[in-house]
Amino acid sequence: MFLAFNNGIAATADHIELDTENRYIKNIKNLQIVNGGQTTASIFNTARKEKVDISQIFVQVKFSIIENPEQYNEIVSEISRCSNTQNKVNDADFSANNPALIAFEKLSRYILSPVTAKNNIQTCWFFERARGQYKTLRSREGRTKSLQNAFDKKYPKNQMFTKVELAKFINAYQEIFDGKKLVIGPHIVVRGNEKNYAQFIANNLPDNVKKINNVYFEDAIAKCILFKTADKRYGKKPDSIGEMKQVVVPYTLSLINILTENKLDLYKIWKNQELSQQLSDFIYDLMKQVNQFILDTYAGQHYIEKAKREECWELVKKHLWAFNINEIKADLIDERNPPRRNAEIDISEEELAQNKETVKSIPAALWNEIGKWGKDSGYFNITKQNIVSNIAYKLRQNKPLSDEEYQKGVELLDIVAARNEELLQETEKYAGKWVQMKKIKISDEDKNTLILEQIRTMLSFNTDKNILSDEETDFLFDLVNGKQERDYDTDAIVVKCLQKLVKKGFTV
């Protein structure tokens, strides 16, 4: 019943080229399996590990070719969502390519926490935009025991947080209204990770990526510290305030924001990397009151379910609480002397410096082995093989690499870290080792693939900048989609278009 019960493989790509009879795939670009990963892995392991002949095995595959680069991430996410109905896949996994989350992730890799009285080591708060990123980066950076220790110091495990946790930290802090409708509040957080995350993406994540700057990041970490501190102060059984931590923590944090009129000094929390004892105690006392209030209000009822409703939150807001705001006066923004913050930090240079350090730390001989592994395993197409070959050759000859080669090199190392962690652990083995390197032989078909790959990159670069004319853009689209044959004259036009793009910053 395999055919009846199995949906086969659903995959996406942004380009596909068939043979003259439209029976076989000659070339496919940016292939992603969105459903059927287990099937693919089973076939691979059967062939490679168990040495079983799979030549007569056929599995149906549905390819969705998405030619518009602007819609690629969105459409792939939707296809993946609809294809994965039989297995539990979290909705949060489908939004990993959200531009705002990508920008936030980049900040989390390079913004260092301040030195404090308790910690003289600057660390990073690691945002895991996609599952497994922390482990992959640790594998890539921790190639030796000493490097692993250095990674663990820079990225402490207790400072790693996910998308759904980010949504919880931020949504719990402050109400958000859409007109008169309350769309973000602590009762949303109580509803659980998936529902809360969906509201976060829809109503509490900036649409403008430029708003995801270092100030936004620092404030988000301050909210994280607030939430984690409150969670810890609530306690665990049998020494906890009660049995409603998932309700009382977000409710209390939102309530404090209202009681302080949104004047809590988040920058102070960021600078100190902790709450003052006064603020921590203030939160603890308020949590005890909120906990008891919900118990008294809904005696004998299901407290958690009641707390998911907006009416419960409204009752909490209207209640008269016992507190002395002067106890946390030092934790509030002084309106006469508000904190001065610079939101214009550019991390592009830091990212480039980190990429250079990472690529150069891999011996040329090991890059050569990485290229062989990528080819044999099928994880590196001819374009990736060519990049690795160039990196290995230039490192051995002590020649400079381009910024793009450094970036591509790091991306390839991420593939190795995720697929063959052991290979990266051999850095010391290949250090100083000399190997004869041969330029990879590129067939005419592979050359054509590389040229078409370059043309797609040119089109992607031109998308927002509109440097090329409509006629030139249409011509290039026809080339990559096989509607225009390549010859001497067409190549001359491609070179002309390339020269126009290079003048505007495009790198080859």
LINMOTA-V754170 format. One line per field, one symbol per residue. ss: DSSP state (~ for helix, > for strand, _ for the rest). burial: + if it has 9 or more other ideal C-beta (glycine too) atoms within 8 Angstrom, else -. A space follows every 10 residues. Layout:
ss=???
burial=???
//
This chain:
ss=_~~~~___>> >>>_>>>>__ ____>>>>>_ _>>>>_~~~~ ~~~~~~~~__ __________ >>>>>___~~ ~~~~~~~~~~ ~~~_______ ~~~~~___~~ ~~~~~~~~~~ __________ _____>>>__ __~~~~~~~~ ~___~~~~~~ ~~~~__~~~> >>~~~~~~~~ ~____>>>__ >>>>_~~~~~ __~~~~~~~~ ~~~_____~~ ~__~~~~~~~ ~~~~~~~~~~ ~~~~______ ____~~~~~~ ~~~~~~~~~_ ___>_~~~~~ ~~____~~~~ ~~~~~~~~~~ ~~~~~~~___ __~~~~~__~ ~~~~~~~~__ ____~~~~~~ ~>________ _______~~~ ~~~~~~~~~~ ___~~~~~~~ ~~~~~~~___ _~~~~~~~~~ ~~~~~~____ __~~~~~~~~ ~~~~~~~~~_ ~~~~__~~~~ __________ ___~~~~~~~ ~~~~~~~~~~ ~~~~~____~ ~~~~~~~~~~ _______~~~ ~~~~~~~~~~ ~~~_____
burial=-------+++ ++++++-+-- ------+++- --++++--++ --+-+++--- --------+- +-++++---- -+--++++++ +-++----+- ++++++++-+ ++++++++++ +-++-+---- --+++++++- --++-+++++ ++++--++-+ ++--+---++ ++++++++++ +++-++---- --++++++++ --++++++++ +-+++----- -+++-+++++ +++++++-++ +-++-----+ +--++-++++ ++++++++++ ---+++++++ -+++++-+++ ++++++++++ +-+++-++-- --++-++++- -++-++---- --+-+-++-- ++-------- ------+--- ++-+++-++- -+++++++++ +-+++-+--+ -+++++++++ ++++++---- +-+-++++++ -+++++++-- +-++-++--+ ------+--+ -----+++++ ++++++-++- ++-----+-- -++-++++++ ---------+ +-++--++-+ ++---+--
//
